Amino acid sequence: MHVFSALVPPADVTATLAAELGEPAGDRLRWSPPRDWHVTLGFYGHADLTERAGRLRERLAGRPAIDLRLENAGTFPGVLWLTVAGEGLTALALAAGADAEARPYRAHLTLARFPREEPELARPWEQRLARFSSRVWKATEVVLMCGERAPDGSRYRVADRFPLERA
């Protein structure tokens, strides 16, 4: 089981994005279901939930809620994603532990995975979503999530919630 902190878009934002995507078929991308869409803040690997929750509670105390928006698509090797934009997002991610990773933090929402050696599989979707922009929403909580690998992908569940201060 891997543990991470995340922001979860509201239902209407995920519904709008799901409608934009339609029913992807005929390609070889492995699509993440809308119920699993999230914006990872910090990834902790195989961490103790109680210890991680205590650390997050301390580090996130008093942090403000932030306004976010999903926009234009991009790719990492093997991943199709949408950018997540919002003032204060990187600071929130760093407080949640994003600075523990070797690579710089890049806020994104993973849509699909594909074989790294076949980036052309994602190009039509990257072009189709190049101008996508969701409504702005206020992220009012950080969730601590657990993920377990399954043959058909990972399964996620929320283990704890940490409210952000509303202005």
HUTAGI-V497213 format. One record per run of one state. SS is the DSSP state (helix for helix, strand for strand, loop for the rest). FROM is the first residue (numbers start at 1). TO is the last residue. Records with the same first field share a line. If there is no record, write none. Layout:
SS=FROM-TO + FROM-TO
//
This chain:
loop=1-1 + 8-10 + 22-29 + 32-33 + 37-38 + 46-48 + 61-63 + 65-65 + 77-78 + 86-88 + 97-97 + 101-107 + 114-119 + 129-132 + 134-136 + 140-140 + 151-152 + 164-164 + 166-167
strand=2-7 + 30-31 + 39-45 + 64-64 + 66-76 + 79-85 + 108-113 + 133-133 + 137-139 + 141-150 + 153-163 + 165-165
helix=11-21 + 34-36 + 49-60 + 89-96 + 98-100 + 120-128
//
